[in-house]
Amino acid sequence: RLDLQEDSSSTVDFSHYGIPRRLKEKEALDMSFSSLTDFPEDVLTEENKQKIKQLILWHNQLSFLPLSIITQFRHIHKIDLSYNHIRTVPCELSLLPELTTLLLVGNLLHDWPATKESSFNTSLTFMDLSMNKFTGFPRQVLCDYASIQKLCLARNKLNSLDLELHSTHNFRPGSNVTCLDVSFNRIQSISPKIGRLFNLKSLVLQKNVITSLPEQIGALTQLTCLDLSENRLTSLPSSIALLNSLQYFDVQANALSSLPSWETLVPRLTSMKRLQLQDNRIVQFPACWCTLHNLQELNLSSNRLSQVPNAISQLSSLQTLYLGSNQLAHLPEGLLELKLVQLFLEVNLFRAFPLKVVCSEPCPPLLSRLRVLSLAYNSLRSVSDFPFKHFSTLDSLHLGGNQITDQLPLDIFLPSLRDLHLQLNSLVDIEEATDEDKIPKLSSVRELDFSYNKTQLAMPSWLLLLEKDKKIQRLLVCNVPLASPPSSPSSSSSCSSSSSSSSSSSSSQNPKLSTILSMFVNSRISLRTPGLRDFVFSRGLPDYARGGLWMLWSGAEFYRKHHPLEYQQLTEHDQKNPSPVAGEIEKDIGRSFPVTSLFSGVAETDSLRRLLHAYSWRNPRVLYCQSMVRDAQLNYNNVYNRSDRLAQKKNKKKNKHT
């Protein structure tokens, strides 16, 4: 029994049910991960049951919602029964007068029972039914819970969004709903009754198979967020323009070939701040859409645009513009009037700087505020026409994957520069500073990347001196062909030499493969194409390159670059609060690969243990399963110890039972 007095301990021992749990708050009872098949009634005294406000029972083996919870915890505010095996919910649940939050994520629910006419809940505001087995929209939830505001039904098997709501109670069903999430389902159509949810502010329909929208969607005048990404929309209804409170509109990854020319309707979208139109088939961006004066972010990447209207200068509040992966060869002069902070123009057809700027004239607003500029993977041949003197705030410049052949001028090393990427070009050399006054004043550079240029690029003395003084955190000059593969730091000399010889012969036999690997491994480029995929599947990859390419093509390399402290924070958190699955991890670490030399040492085993503990904290919904040890060991072996993997491969040929 647990005493909840002020001087009582906060530790609760449920060792006879499973893992000991900790009571984090005086009014919360946490019995998660206890292998419960039924709720134990003798845990608390009758007096203390009235004090409990939160009941957490996730990750157990409950097949039903115990009625004892409803009868004993009359003042409960939150019930979390996620990740159990619950198939039905008793209609008496509506009798809890103070229940505000109900979480039933990851169960086996397929229907919702109707309550009695005289017993409906007026306090529940948030219900999460994600990852269940619903095939039809549970309309009874909105009919029996008058005050529900947030309803999440993501990752079910819904076929339609049927909102034929009929309630026997004295209120209008769904009138208080402000957030509805039905993403990752199989919804093909939306009921015209969607307009009845007139207080709806957020509607998430991501990852469905919707082909059209009803005109009644324009009745949601309070809507601020509308996510229709990853569907099959070919057109938009004109009633979208009636959503004058809409701030975030996402229709990326659909089948839109054009945007409607609503010259009189688009100006009504006065609250629009973010417009996501990427990954469609849009050929032309209508000028009427440039009247969204409060728009801050516009994403038109991965479309089929060949030009941008000059009226884009009317987007006075625009800060971020994505135009990558199109067919643009030039940009309108009106773009110079914008006060952009980020401009992305990668993978287009530009042969020179896309805007005409006269250095003798005053600095345009665009260049005075721009901080990020990407012109990677175009057809640039020179940077001599870049107006570097006007870039007063630019800190990130991406010019990789072009055809730049001239000498790199000193003007490109701006005082505000933090990232400069010039990999995969044909640079000859970098201008030498003849006077100390001409040496660029680089103070906080994170990365200068000159890797994989077609010539042996010589670094000037002033640049090497700045690196020596640690004013440059990372200087990449990888011009060595990959005929001699990089050796693993943890490998022995004998294994490294054998790996080098085998890979050298592999690359000499396949020069195209050597070129591809040089582009990807040396420059860490995560570009994936169907042609490259077919080539890799048909020809295969040498063992020394698989680790680096795995980190690239899985996205792990770039995620680690943008979140450098996340793993450290997770491990520090695990040291203070041991993982709830530490016991299971400890059982499986030593028995998964008992004969593998890579994990025979204490240090290697500790690194594997830290990795599994950190993942359990980062993804609490999954936590841990036994196969993760095997996956982690194989990936660790592929990425960090390639020579040991080669040795195991040779032993496997000798002994089929290895």
C-alpha positions as CSV (number, residue, x, y, z in Angstrom):
1,R,0.0,0.0,0.0
2,L,1.1,3.5,-0.7
3,D,0.9,6.4,1.7
4,L,0.6,9.7,0.0
5,Q,1.1,12.0,3.1
6,E,3.6,14.8,2.9
7,D,6.3,13.0,4.7
8,S,6.0,9.8,2.8
9,S,8.6,8.4,0.4
10,S,8.0,8.9,-3.4
11,T,9.2,5.4,-4.3
12,V,6.6,2.7,-4.9
13,D,7.7,-1.0,-5.0
14,F,5.7,-3.0,-7.5
15,S,8.3,-5.8,-7.7
16,H,5.6,-8.4,-7.4
17,Y,4.0,-7.0,-10.6
18,G,7.2,-6.3,-12.5
19,I,9.8,-3.6,-12.6
20,P,9.9,-1.1,-9.6
21,R,8.4,2.2,-10.6
22,R,8.9,5.7,-9.2
23,L,6.1,8.1,-8.2
24,K,7.2,11.3,-9.9
25,E,4.3,13.4,-8.5
26,K,2.3,13.1,-5.3
27,E,-0.9,12.9,-7.3
28,A,0.3,10.4,-10.0
29,L,0.4,6.7,-9.9
30,D,2.8,5.1,-12.4
31,M,2.5,1.4,-12.9
32,S,3.8,1.1,-16.5
33,F,6.0,-1.8,-17.6
34,S,4.6,-4.0,-14.8
35,S,3.2,-6.8,-17.0
36,L,-0.3,-6.3,-15.5
37,T,-3.2,-8.3,-16.9
38,D,-5.6,-6.7,-14.5
39,F,-5.6,-3.7,-12.2
40,P,-4.6,-4.6,-8.6
41,E,-7.2,-3.2,-6.2
42,D,-5.0,-3.5,-3.1
43,V,-2.4,-1.0,-4.2
44,L,-3.7,2.1,-2.4
45,T,-5.9,2.8,0.6
46,E,-9.4,4.1,0.0
47,E,-8.4,7.5,1.3
48,N,-5.4,7.8,-1.0
49,K,-7.4,6.7,-4.1
50,Q,-9.3,9.9,-3.8
51,K,-6.0,11.9,-4.1
52,I,-4.8,10.3,-7.3
53,K,-5.1,12.6,-10.3
54,Q,-3.1,10.8,-12.9
55,L,-3.0,7.0,-13.6
56,I,-0.3,5.7,-15.9
57,L,-0.6,2.1,-17.1
58,W,1.1,2.1,-20.4
59,H,3.1,-0.9,-21.7
60,N,1.2,-3.6,-19.8
61,Q,-0.9,-6.6,-20.9
62,L,-4.4,-5.3,-20.2
63,S,-7.0,-6.6,-22.5
64,F,-9.8,-4.4,-21.1
65,L,-10.3,-1.2,-19.2
66,P,-10.9,-2.3,-15.6
67,L,-14.2,-1.1,-14.1
68,S,-12.4,-0.7,-10.8
69,I,-10.6,2.3,-12.1
70,I,-13.9,4.0,-12.8
71,T,-15.4,3.1,-9.5
72,Q,-12.5,3.8,-7.3
73,F,-10.7,6.8,-8.8
74,R,-13.6,9.3,-8.9
75,H,-11.3,12.4,-9.0
76,I,-9.0,11.2,-11.8
77,H,-7.9,13.8,-14.4
78,K,-5.7,11.7,-16.7
79,I,-5.7,8.0,-17.7
80,D,-2.9,6.6,-19.8
81,L,-3.6,3.1,-21.1
82,S,-1.3,3.3,-24.2
83,Y,0.3,0.2,-25.6
84,N,-1.8,-2.5,-24.1
85,H,-4.2,-5.0,-25.7
86,I,-7.5,-3.3,-25.0
87,R,-10.3,-4.2,-27.4
88,T,-13.3,-2.5,-25.8
89,V,-14.0,0.4,-23.6
90,P,-16.9,0.3,-21.0
91,C,-19.6,2.9,-21.5
92,E,-19.3,3.8,-17.8
93,L,-16.1,5.7,-18.6
94,S,-18.2,8.8,-19.2
95,L,-19.2,8.7,-15.5
96,L,-15.8,10.1,-14.4
97,P,-16.8,13.8,-13.8
98,E,-13.2,15.2,-13.7
99,L,-11.5,13.2,-16.5
100,T,-9.8,15.6,-19.0
101,T,-7.3,13.4,-20.8
102,L,-7.6,9.8,-22.1
103,L,-4.8,8.1,-23.9
104,L,-5.4,4.8,-25.6
105,V,-2.6,4.8,-28.2
106,G,-1.4,1.4,-29.6
107,N,-4.3,-0.8,-28.6
108,L,-6.8,-3.0,-30.5
109,L,-9.9,-0.8,-30.4
110,H,-12.1,-1.0,-33.5
111,D,-15.3,0.5,-32.2
112,W,-16.5,2.9,-29.5
113,P,-19.6,2.1,-27.4
114,A,-22.5,4.4,-26.9
115,T,-23.2,5.8,-23.4
116,K,-26.5,6.1,-21.7
117,E,-28.7,9.1,-22.4
118,S,-28.3,10.4,-18.9
119,S,-24.5,9.8,-18.5
120,F,-22.3,11.8,-20.9
121,N,-19.0,13.4,-20.0
122,T,-18.6,17.2,-20.0
123,S,-15.0,17.5,-18.8
124,L,-12.9,15.4,-21.3
125,T,-10.9,17.7,-23.6
126,F,-8.2,15.4,-25.1
127,M,-8.5,11.9,-26.5
128,D,-5.7,10.0,-28.4
129,L,-6.8,6.9,-30.2
130,S,-3.8,6.6,-32.5
131,M,-2.5,3.3,-33.7
132,N,-5.7,1.2,-33.2
133,K,-7.9,-0.8,-35.5
134,F,-10.6,1.7,-36.4
135,T,-11.9,1.3,-40.0
136,G,-14.7,3.9,-39.6
137,F,-14.7,7.2,-37.9
138,P,-15.9,6.7,-34.3
139,R,-18.7,9.3,-34.4
140,Q,-19.9,8.2,-31.0
141,V,-16.9,9.9,-29.4
142,L,-18.1,13.3,-30.5
143,C,-21.7,12.5,-29.7
144,D,-21.0,11.5,-26.1
145,Y,-18.2,13.8,-25.0
146,A,-19.5,17.4,-25.4
147,S,-16.3,19.2,-24.3
148,I,-13.7,17.3,-26.3
149,Q,-11.3,19.7,-28.1
150,K,-8.5,17.5,-29.4
151,L,-9.1,14.2,-31.1
152,C,-6.3,12.1,-32.6
153,L,-7.0,9.1,-34.8
154,A,-3.7,8.8,-36.6
155,R,-2.3,5.5,-37.9
156,N,-5.6,3.6,-38.0
157,K,-7.4,2.0,-40.9
158,L,-10.0,4.7,-41.6
159,N,-11.5,4.5,-45.1
160,S,-13.5,7.7,-44.9
161,L,-14.2,10.8,-42.8
162,D,-17.9,10.3,-42.1
163,L,-19.3,13.1,-39.9
164,E,-23.0,12.2,-39.8
165,L,-23.3,13.1,-36.1
166,H,-26.6,12.5,-34.3
167,S,-26.6,13.0,-30.5
168,T,-29.4,12.1,-28.1
169,H,-27.9,14.6,-25.6
170,N,-28.8,18.3,-25.5
171,F,-25.7,19.7,-27.3
172,R,-24.3,19.9,-30.8
173,P,-21.8,17.1,-31.5
174,G,-18.3,18.3,-32.4
175,S,-19.0,21.9,-31.7
176,N,-16.0,22.3,-29.4
177,V,-13.4,20.3,-31.4
178,T,-10.4,22.5,-32.2
179,C,-7.9,19.9,-33.4
180,L,-8.5,16.8,-35.5
181,D,-5.7,14.5,-36.6
182,V,-6.5,11.6,-38.9
183,S,-3.1,11.3,-40.6
184,F,-1.6,8.1,-41.9
185,N,-4.9,6.3,-42.7
186,R,-6.7,5.2,-45.9
187,I,-9.2,8.0,-46.2
188,Q,-10.4,8.4,-49.8
189,S,-13.2,11.0,-49.3
190,I,-14.2,13.6,-46.7
191,S,-17.8,14.1,-45.8
192,P,-19.5,17.4,-46.7
193,K,-20.5,17.5,-43.1
194,I,-17.0,18.6,-42.2
195,G,-18.4,22.2,-42.0
196,R,-20.2,21.3,-38.8
197,L,-16.9,21.4,-37.0
198,F,-17.0,25.2,-37.2
199,N,-14.6,25.7,-34.3
200,L,-11.9,23.6,-35.8
201,K,-8.4,25.2,-35.8
202,S,-6.2,22.4,-36.9
203,L,-7.0,19.6,-39.4
204,V,-4.3,17.1,-40.2
205,L,-5.0,14.8,-43.2
206,Q,-1.4,13.8,-44.0
207,K,-0.6,10.5,-45.8
208,N,-4.0,9.4,-47.0
209,V,-5.4,8.8,-50.5
210,I,-7.7,11.8,-50.8
211,T,-8.4,12.8,-54.4
212,S,-10.7,15.8,-53.9
213,L,-12.0,18.1,-51.2
214,P,-15.6,19.2,-50.6
215,E,-16.5,22.8,-51.1
216,Q,-17.9,22.8,-47.5
217,I,-14.4,22.9,-46.2
218,G,-14.6,26.7,-46.6
219,A,-17.0,26.8,-43.7
220,L,-14.1,26.2,-41.3
221,T,-13.4,29.9,-40.9
222,Q,-11.5,29.3,-37.6
223,L,-9.0,27.0,-39.2
224,T,-5.3,28.0,-38.8
225,C,-3.5,24.8,-39.9
226,L,-4.5,22.6,-42.8
227,D,-2.2,19.7,-43.6
228,L,-3.1,17.8,-46.9
229,S,0.4,16.5,-47.7
230,E,1.1,13.2,-49.3
231,N,-2.3,12.7,-50.8
232,R,-3.6,12.5,-54.4
233,L,-5.1,15.9,-54.9
234,T,-5.2,17.1,-58.5
235,S,-7.0,20.4,-57.8
236,L,-8.1,22.7,-54.9
237,P,-11.6,23.9,-54.3
238,S,-12.3,27.6,-54.5
239,S,-13.7,27.6,-51.0
240,I,-10.1,27.3,-49.7
241,A,-9.9,31.1,-50.2
242,L,-12.6,31.6,-47.6
243,L,-10.3,30.4,-44.8
244,N,-9.2,33.8,-43.8
245,S,-7.7,32.6,-40.5
246,L,-5.5,30.0,-42.2
247,Q,-1.8,30.4,-41.3
248,Y,-0.2,27.0,-42.4
249,F,-1.3,25.3,-45.6
250,D,0.6,22.2,-46.7
251,V,-0.2,20.4,-49.9
252,Q,3.2,18.9,-50.6
253,A,3.6,15.6,-52.4
254,N,0.3,15.6,-54.2
255,A,-0.5,15.6,-58.0
256,L,-1.2,19.3,-58.5
257,S,-0.2,20.4,-62.0
258,S,-1.3,24.0,-61.6
259,L,-2.6,26.4,-59.0
260,P,-5.9,28.1,-59.5
261,S,-5.8,31.7,-60.6
262,W,-8.1,33.2,-57.9
263,E,-7.4,36.9,-58.5
264,T,-10.2,38.0,-56.3
265,L,-10.1,35.1,-53.8
266,V,-6.4,34.7,-52.9
267,P,-6.2,38.2,-51.3
268,R,-8.7,37.0,-48.7
269,L,-6.0,34.7,-47.2
270,T,-4.6,37.5,-45.1
271,S,-3.3,35.3,-42.3
272,M,-1.3,32.9,-44.4
273,K,2.3,32.6,-43.1
274,R,3.6,29.2,-44.5
275,L,2.7,27.7,-47.8
276,Q,4.1,24.3,-48.7
277,L,3.8,23.3,-52.4
278,Q,6.9,21.1,-53.0
279,D,6.9,17.7,-54.7
280,N,4.1,18.4,-57.1
281,R,3.9,19.0,-60.8
282,I,3.3,22.7,-60.9
283,V,4.4,24.3,-64.1
284,Q,3.6,28.0,-63.4
285,F,3.1,30.0,-60.2
286,P,0.3,32.4,-60.7
287,A,0.9,36.1,-59.9
288,C,-2.3,36.3,-57.9
289,W,-0.6,34.1,-55.2
290,C,1.9,36.9,-54.7
291,T,-0.6,39.0,-52.9
292,L,-0.2,37.1,-49.7
293,H,1.5,40.0,-47.9
294,N,1.9,38.1,-44.6
295,L,3.5,35.0,-46.1
296,Q,6.9,34.2,-44.4
297,E,7.8,30.9,-46.0
298,L,7.1,29.6,-49.5
299,N,8.3,26.2,-50.7
300,L,8.1,25.5,-54.4
301,S,10.9,23.0,-54.7
302,S,10.7,19.8,-56.7
303,N,8.2,21.1,-59.2
304,R,8.5,21.9,-63.0
305,L,8.8,25.7,-62.8
306,S,10.7,27.4,-65.7
307,Q,10.1,30.9,-64.5
308,V,9.0,32.9,-61.4
309,P,6.7,35.9,-61.8
310,N,8.1,39.4,-61.2
311,A,5.1,40.0,-58.9
312,I,6.9,37.9,-56.3
313,S,8.3,41.2,-55.0
314,Q,4.9,41.9,-53.4
315,L,5.6,39.2,-50.8
316,S,6.9,41.8,-48.4
317,S,7.1,39.6,-45.4
318,L,8.7,36.6,-47.1
319,Q,11.8,35.3,-45.2
320,T,12.4,31.8,-46.6
321,L,12.0,30.8,-50.3
322,Y,12.6,27.3,-51.7
323,L,13.0,27.0,-55.4
324,G,15.3,24.0,-55.7
325,S,14.8,21.1,-58.1
326,N,13.0,23.0,-60.8
327,Q,14.0,24.1,-64.4
328,L,14.9,27.7,-63.6
329,A,17.5,29.4,-65.7
330,H,17.0,33.0,-64.5
331,L,15.1,34.9,-61.8
332,P,13.1,38.1,-62.0
333,E,14.6,41.4,-60.8
334,G,11.7,41.8,-58.4
335,L,13.3,39.2,-56.2
336,L,15.9,41.7,-55.2
337,E,13.3,43.8,-53.4
338,L,12.5,41.0,-51.0
339,K,14.0,40.8,-47.5
340,L,14.8,37.1,-47.6
341,V,16.9,35.4,-44.9
342,Q,17.2,32.0,-46.7
343,L,17.2,31.4,-50.5
344,F,17.5,27.8,-51.9
345,L,18.1,27.5,-55.6
346,E,19.9,24.1,-55.8
347,V,19.4,21.6,-58.7
348,N,18.4,24.1,-61.4
349,L,19.8,25.4,-64.7
350,F,21.7,28.5,-63.6
351,R,25.0,29.2,-65.4
352,A,25.9,32.4,-63.5
353,F,24.6,34.4,-60.6
354,P,20.9,34.4,-61.3
355,L,20.3,38.1,-60.4
356,K,21.8,41.2,-62.1
357,V,23.4,43.4,-59.4
358,V,25.4,46.5,-60.1
359,C,28.1,47.0,-57.4
360,S,28.1,50.8,-57.8
361,E,24.4,51.1,-56.9
362,P,23.0,50.8,-53.4
363,C,22.8,47.3,-51.9
364,P,19.4,45.7,-52.7
365,P,17.3,44.6,-49.7
366,L,17.7,40.9,-50.6
367,L,21.5,40.9,-50.4
368,S,21.7,43.0,-47.2
369,R,19.6,40.5,-45.1
370,L,20.4,37.1,-46.8
371,R,22.0,34.6,-44.5
372,V,21.7,31.3,-46.4
373,L,22.2,30.9,-50.1
374,S,22.3,27.6,-51.9
375,L,23.2,27.3,-55.6
376,A,24.5,23.7,-55.4
377,Y,24.2,21.3,-58.4
378,N,23.7,23.9,-61.1
379,S,25.9,24.7,-64.1
380,L,27.9,27.6,-62.6
381,R,31.3,28.1,-64.2
382,S,32.6,31.1,-62.3
383,V,32.0,33.1,-59.1
384,S,33.6,36.3,-60.5
385,D,30.1,37.8,-61.1
386,F,28.9,37.2,-57.5
387,P,28.3,40.5,-55.7
388,F,30.2,39.4,-52.5
389,K,30.7,43.0,-51.4
390,H,26.9,43.3,-50.8
391,F,26.6,40.1,-48.8
392,S,27.0,41.7,-45.4
393,T,25.2,39.0,-43.4
394,L,25.7,35.8,-45.4
395,D,26.9,33.0,-43.2
396,S,26.2,29.9,-45.3
397,L,27.0,29.6,-49.0
398,H,26.5,26.3,-50.9
399,L,28.1,26.1,-54.3
400,G,29.0,22.4,-54.5
401,G,28.3,20.2,-57.5
402,N,28.9,22.9,-60.2
403,Q,31.5,23.4,-62.8
404,I,33.5,26.2,-61.3
405,T,37.0,26.3,-62.9
406,D,38.4,29.7,-62.2
407,Q,40.6,30.9,-59.3
408,L,38.7,31.3,-56.0
409,P,38.8,35.0,-55.1
410,L,39.4,36.4,-51.6
411,D,36.1,38.2,-51.7
412,I,34.2,34.9,-51.2
413,F,35.6,34.6,-47.6
414,L,33.2,37.1,-46.0
415,P,33.7,38.1,-42.4
416,S,30.2,36.8,-41.5
417,L,30.8,33.4,-43.3
418,R,30.4,30.3,-41.2
419,D,29.9,27.6,-43.9
420,L,31.3,27.4,-47.4
421,H,30.7,24.4,-49.5
422,L,32.6,24.1,-52.9
423,Q,32.9,20.3,-53.2
424,L,32.6,18.6,-56.6
425,N,33.9,21.4,-58.7
426,S,37.0,21.9,-60.9
427,L,38.7,24.6,-58.8
428,V,42.3,25.4,-59.9
429,D,43.5,27.2,-56.8
430,I,42.6,29.8,-54.2
431,E,43.9,33.4,-54.4
432,E,46.9,34.1,-52.2
433,A,46.9,37.1,-49.9
434,T,49.9,39.3,-50.9
435,D,49.4,41.6,-47.9
436,E,48.3,41.0,-44.3
437,D,45.6,43.5,-44.7
438,K,44.0,41.4,-47.5
439,I,43.8,38.3,-45.4
440,P,40.1,37.5,-44.8
441,K,39.0,38.1,-41.3
442,L,37.4,34.8,-40.6
443,S,36.4,34.5,-36.9
444,S,33.9,31.7,-36.4
445,V,34.0,29.4,-39.4
446,R,32.4,26.0,-38.8
447,E,33.2,24.3,-42.1
448,L,35.1,25.0,-45.4
449,D,34.6,22.1,-47.8
450,F,36.8,22.0,-50.9
451,S,36.7,18.2,-51.2
452,Y,36.7,16.3,-54.5
453,N,37.8,18.9,-57.0
454,K,39.2,17.5,-60.2
455,T,42.6,19.0,-59.6
456,Q,45.0,18.8,-56.7
457,L,43.8,22.0,-55.0
458,A,46.6,23.7,-53.2
459,M,45.7,25.5,-50.0
460,P,47.1,29.0,-49.6
461,S,49.4,29.7,-46.6
462,W,47.0,32.2,-45.0
463,L,44.2,29.6,-44.9
464,L,46.4,26.9,-43.4
465,L,47.5,29.5,-40.8
466,L,43.9,30.2,-39.8
467,E,43.2,26.5,-39.4
468,K,46.3,26.2,-37.2
469,D,45.1,29.0,-35.0
470,K,41.8,27.1,-34.7
471,K,39.8,29.9,-36.3
472,I,38.4,27.2,-38.7
473,Q,36.7,24.3,-37.0
474,R,36.7,22.0,-40.1
475,L,38.7,22.3,-43.3
476,L,37.9,19.5,-45.8
477,V,40.3,19.0,-48.7
478,C,39.7,15.5,-49.9
479,N,41.2,15.2,-53.4
480,V,42.7,11.8,-53.2
481,P,41.0,9.2,-55.4
482,L,39.3,6.4,-53.7
483,A,41.5,3.7,-55.3
484,S,43.2,3.4,-51.9
485,P,40.3,3.2,-49.4
486,P,40.4,4.9,-46.0
487,S,41.5,2.6,-43.3
488,S,39.5,2.2,-40.1
489,P,41.3,3.7,-37.0
490,S,40.4,0.7,-34.9
491,S,41.7,-1.8,-37.5
492,S,44.9,-3.6,-37.2
493,S,47.7,-3.0,-39.8
494,S,47.4,-6.4,-41.3
495,C,43.7,-6.1,-41.9
496,S,44.1,-2.6,-43.3
497,S,46.7,-3.7,-45.8
498,S,44.5,-6.6,-47.0
499,S,41.5,-4.4,-47.2
500,S,43.5,-1.8,-49.2
501,S,44.8,-4.3,-51.7
502,S,41.4,-5.9,-52.3
503,S,39.6,-2.6,-52.7
504,S,42.3,-1.2,-55.0
505,S,41.7,-4.1,-57.3
506,S,38.0,-3.7,-57.1
507,S,38.1,0.0,-58.0
508,S,40.7,-0.6,-60.8
509,Q,38.4,-3.2,-62.3
510,N,35.4,-0.8,-62.1
511,P,36.4,2.8,-62.7
512,K,32.8,4.0,-62.7
513,L,32.3,2.6,-59.3
514,S,35.5,4.3,-58.0
515,T,34.2,7.7,-59.3
516,I,30.8,7.3,-57.7
517,L,32.3,6.3,-54.4
518,S,34.7,9.3,-54.5
519,M,31.8,11.6,-55.0
520,F,29.8,10.2,-52.1
521,V,32.3,9.1,-49.5
522,N,34.8,11.9,-49.8
523,S,32.1,14.7,-50.1
524,R,29.4,13.1,-47.9
525,I,26.6,13.8,-50.5
526,S,23.3,12.2,-49.8
527,L,21.9,12.4,-53.3
528,R,20.0,9.2,-54.3
529,T,18.7,8.5,-57.8
530,P,17.0,5.5,-59.4
531,G,20.0,5.1,-61.7
532,L,22.4,5.0,-58.8
533,R,20.2,2.5,-56.9
534,D,20.1,0.1,-59.9
535,F,23.9,0.5,-60.4
536,V,24.6,-0.3,-56.7
537,F,22.2,-3.3,-56.7
538,S,23.6,-4.8,-59.9
539,R,27.4,-4.2,-59.2
540,G,27.5,-4.2,-55.4
541,L,29.8,-2.1,-53.2
542,P,33.2,-2.9,-51.7
543,D,33.2,-3.5,-47.9
544,Y,35.4,-0.5,-47.1
545,A,32.8,1.9,-48.5
546,R,29.6,0.4,-47.1
547,G,29.9,2.0,-43.6
548,G,30.3,5.6,-45.0
549,L,27.5,5.1,-47.6
550,W,25.2,3.7,-44.9
551,M,25.6,6.8,-42.8
552,L,25.0,9.0,-45.8
553,W,22.0,7.3,-47.5
554,S,20.2,6.6,-44.2
555,G,20.4,10.3,-43.3
556,A,22.3,9.5,-40.1
557,E,25.4,11.6,-41.1
558,F,23.3,14.8,-41.6
559,Y,21.1,14.2,-38.6
560,R,24.2,13.9,-36.4
561,K,25.6,17.1,-37.9
562,H,22.5,19.1,-37.1
563,H,22.0,17.5,-33.7
564,P,25.5,17.1,-32.3
565,L,24.6,17.0,-28.7
566,E,21.5,14.8,-28.7
567,Y,23.2,11.5,-28.0
568,Q,25.3,13.1,-25.2
569,Q,22.2,14.5,-23.6
570,L,20.4,11.1,-23.8
571,T,23.3,9.3,-22.2
572,E,23.6,11.9,-19.4
573,H,19.9,11.5,-18.8
574,D,20.3,7.7,-18.6
575,Q,23.0,8.0,-16.0
576,K,20.7,10.0,-13.7
577,N,17.5,8.0,-14.5
578,P,18.2,4.4,-15.5
579,S,16.3,3.1,-18.4
580,P,13.2,1.1,-17.6
581,V,14.4,-1.7,-19.9
582,A,17.9,-1.9,-18.5
583,G,17.4,-5.4,-17.2
584,E,16.3,-6.8,-20.6
585,I,19.1,-5.1,-22.4
586,E,21.7,-6.5,-20.0
587,K,20.4,-10.0,-20.6
588,D,20.6,-9.8,-24.4
589,I,24.0,-8.0,-24.8
590,G,26.2,-10.9,-24.1
591,R,24.2,-13.7,-25.7
592,S,23.4,-12.3,-29.2
593,F,27.0,-12.5,-30.7
594,P,29.1,-14.5,-28.1
595,V,31.9,-15.3,-30.6
596,T,32.2,-11.9,-32.2
597,S,35.6,-10.3,-31.5
598,L,34.3,-6.8,-31.9
599,F,32.2,-7.0,-28.7
600,S,34.5,-9.1,-26.6
601,G,36.1,-6.1,-24.9
602,V,34.5,-4.1,-22.0
603,A,34.7,-0.7,-23.9
604,E,32.9,-2.1,-26.9
605,T,30.2,-3.7,-24.8
606,D,29.7,-0.4,-22.9
607,S,29.3,1.5,-26.1
608,L,26.6,-0.9,-27.3
609,R,24.9,-0.7,-23.9
610,R,24.9,3.2,-24.0
611,L,23.5,3.1,-27.6
612,L,20.5,0.9,-26.6
613,H,19.8,2.8,-23.4
614,A,19.8,6.1,-25.4
615,Y,17.4,4.7,-28.0
616,S,15.0,3.6,-25.3
617,W,14.8,7.2,-24.0
618,R,14.6,8.8,-27.5
619,N,11.7,6.5,-28.6
620,P,9.7,5.7,-25.5
621,R,6.9,4.2,-27.6
622,V,9.1,1.4,-28.8
623,L,11.7,1.3,-26.0
624,Y,13.4,-2.0,-26.8
625,C,13.1,-5.5,-28.3
626,Q,15.6,-8.3,-28.4
627,S,16.4,-8.0,-32.2
628,M,17.8,-4.4,-31.6
629,V,20.9,-5.9,-30.1
630,R,21.6,-7.8,-33.3
631,D,20.8,-4.8,-35.5
632,A,23.0,-2.5,-33.4
633,Q,25.9,-4.9,-33.5
634,L,25.7,-5.4,-37.3
635,N,25.4,-1.7,-38.0
636,Y,28.2,-0.9,-35.6
637,N,30.4,-3.5,-37.3
638,N,29.5,-2.1,-40.8
639,V,30.2,1.5,-39.9
640,Y,33.2,1.4,-37.5
641,N,35.0,-1.8,-38.1
642,R,35.0,-2.7,-41.8
643,S,38.2,-4.8,-41.7
644,D,36.8,-7.0,-38.9
645,R,33.8,-7.6,-41.2
646,L,36.1,-8.7,-44.0
647,A,37.8,-11.2,-41.7
648,Q,34.4,-12.6,-40.6
649,K,33.5,-12.9,-44.3
650,K,36.6,-15.0,-45.0
651,N,35.9,-17.2,-42.0
652,K,32.3,-17.8,-43.1
653,K,33.5,-19.2,-46.4
654,K,35.7,-21.7,-44.5
655,N,33.0,-22.7,-42.0
656,K,29.4,-22.6,-43.1
657,H,28.3,-22.8,-39.4
658,T,29.9,-19.4,-38.5
